[in-house]
Amino acid sequence: MSIAYIYFMVIGVLVCWKALKVMEIPATFKASKMSVGWVLMALVAAFSGAFAGDLLVEITHMPNFIEDTMMEQLAYSFWGILTVAIVGPIAEELVFREGVCGYLARNGAKPGKAVWVSAVLFGIVHMNPAQVVVAMIIGFILGVIYIKTGNVVLTTIIHILNNSIAIIQMNVMGDKADEFSMVEWIGGNTIAIICIVVGLALCGYLLKTLSLTLPLYGEGKSD
């Protein structure tokens, strides 16, 4: 994630909001009524899916020729951390969840189609093979949560937490972050494959459970 990319996302927010008028701001920042249990399930679904995606990328040796360099440039300065951990997630949620997923849902697209289109676009714009798969997985999860809540409050919080964990890891580990292998850390390829299957299964189960507990898009917003 580069500074230029995030600036592009911020401009995208302004274009989608003011010019194309495909965003409902400030309504999308109005949280819907959710139980603590629902929020916890959403968090576990998001991070189990992201964890499985990270392992999948590492075990398949997908090239990561952009992320390492960019993150090294941004992870150790105040403005870089602010950009990656806060500004980037907010802008991406507004563009892809509110702007793409929300616009499609509000204009007759089936929820599943709206979620998949936004997730695929979210993956593609990262343009880095190692990020595309994980971004699509996370984009799908956040899309489902968005469709169920009708706003970007919870999805933005999850997105900020996800990016912040990566920043914290790099700052804590320092130079060793480049050499860190999650697959080796958990015990090798066999355990990694088991974790991928379990993580994706848990994520899918929780998303299905979540989809049955709140009304569809728009009906879940508080008055």
N, C-alpha and C positions, 0 to 999 in steps of 0.2 A: 504494500500500500504506500504510494508515494504522495508527496505534498501536492503535486500536479493533479493526481487522480482525485484527491479530496477536494481541491479547489473546483475541479470539474463537477463533482457531486454537488457542491454548494451552489454552483451556477445552475446545475440541473434542477435543484429545488426551486430556485427563483423562477426559472423558465416554466416548470410544471405548475407552479402555484399561480403566478401572475399572468403569464402569457397563455399557456394551454388550459389553465383553470381545471386541472384534473385532481387537485388536492383540496381536502376540506380542512383548512387551517383557520382557527385554532381547534375546531371540533375534534380532530384526531388526537389531540393531547388531553382529552377528557377521558379519564379512566372509567371503565365499566365496572360493575359490581362483581367481584370475584372472591371466592373463599380462599383462605390461606392454603388449604389443601390443593385447590386448583392451581394456584400460583406455584406451589412446590412441585406438583406434577409437571408443569410446563418447564420449570427450571431443570428438573432431572431429565426430561425428554430432550431438551436442547443440548445439555452437556454430555449426555450419553451418546447422542448422535454425533456431536462434534468430536468426541473422543474416538469413536469408531472410525470416523472419517479421517482423522489424523493418522491413526494406525494403518488404515487402508492405503493412504498416500505413501507412507514410509515403507510398508512391506512390498509395495509394487514399484518402488524406486522412481516415482514420478519426478521429473526435473523441477527444481525449485530455484530457477535462475534469477528471479526478481525479488522475492520476499526477503532472502537473507541480506542482500545489499541494502534494500530500502529500510528494513527494520533496524539494521545497525545504525543507519543515519538518523533515525527518528526516535529510537528508544531511550536515548540518554540525555535528551534536552527537554526542558519544561514545555516549550512550544510543540516539540515533536510528540511528546506524551499526550498533551492536550488534544492535538490534532488526531492522533490515532485512536485514543481511548474515548474521547468525547465527541468531537466535531464530526469525525468520520462516521461513527455509528448513527448519530442523529440524522445526518444528511442521507445516508444509505437507506435508513428506515423510511424516511419521507419519500425518497424517489421510488424505491422498489416495493415497499409494502403499501404505503398510502397512494403513491402516484400510479404505479402499475397494477398491483393486486387490487387495491381499493377501487380504482377507476373501472377496471374490468368487472368487478363484482357489482358495482353500482349501475352498470350499463348492460346487464343481462347475461354476462358470462357465468357459467357454472362455477361454483367455488373451487372445485378441483382444477379446472382450467386456469383460473385466475392465479391460484397458488403455483402451479407448475410453470406458467409463463414467467412470472416474477422470479421464481427460483432459478430457472435456466438463464435468464438475462443477468441475474445477480452473479451467477457463476462465470458467464462469458466475459463480463466487463473486467474481471480480475486479470485475465489474459496470462495467467501463470499456471501451467499444468498442475502444479502441486496445490494451488489454491482453488482451481475451478471445481474440483470434485467436492471438497469440503464446503466451499461457498454454496454450491447447489444444495447439499444436504442441509446446511444451516438455513439457507433461504427457504427451503421447503418447510422446515419446522417453524420458522418465524412466520411464514405465510399462513400456515394452519392456525397458529395462535392469533395472528391478526384477524383472520376471517371470523374466528370465534369471538373476539373481543370488540372488533370494529374500531380499534384505535392502535396507535403505535407506542403506547405507554410501556406495556410489559415487554414488547419486542425490543424496544430501545434499551431498556434496563438489561435484558439478557445480552444484547449485542455489546453494550458497554462493558459488562462483566467479562465476556469472552475476550475482547481485545485487551482489557486491562490485565487479565491473567497472563497473556503473552508478553506484555510489557514488563510485568513483575518478574516473570521467569527470566527474561533477558537481563534485567538489572541485578537480580540475585545471583545468577550463575555467571554473569560477565562473559569472559572469553570462552568459557566452557560450554556456553549455550549452543555454539556452532557444532560442537562435537557430541552433544547430548542426543541419545537415541532412545525414544520412548519404547520401541520394541525390545531393545536390549534391557532396558530398565525393568520391564515387567516380566522378563524371563525368556524371550526368544520368539521366533515366528509362530510356533504352535500355540502358545498362550495368546499371542497377538491375534491370531485368527479366531480363537475362541472368544476373545474379548470383542472383536468386530461383530461376530454373529450375535452375541449376547447384547451388545450395546445397541445394535440396529433393531433387534427384536424388542428390547425394552422400550426404545424410542417409539417404535411403531405401535406397541401396545398402549403406551401412555397417550400418544396422539389420538388413537382411536377412542380411548376412554375420555379424553378431553373433548373430543368432537361430539360426544353424547351428553355432555353436562351443561353446555351453554347454548343459547339460541344461535342461529346463523348470523352472518354479518348484519350489523345495523340494529338487530333486535336486542343485542346484549348491552347497548349503551345505556347509561343511566340518564334519567331525565334531568 
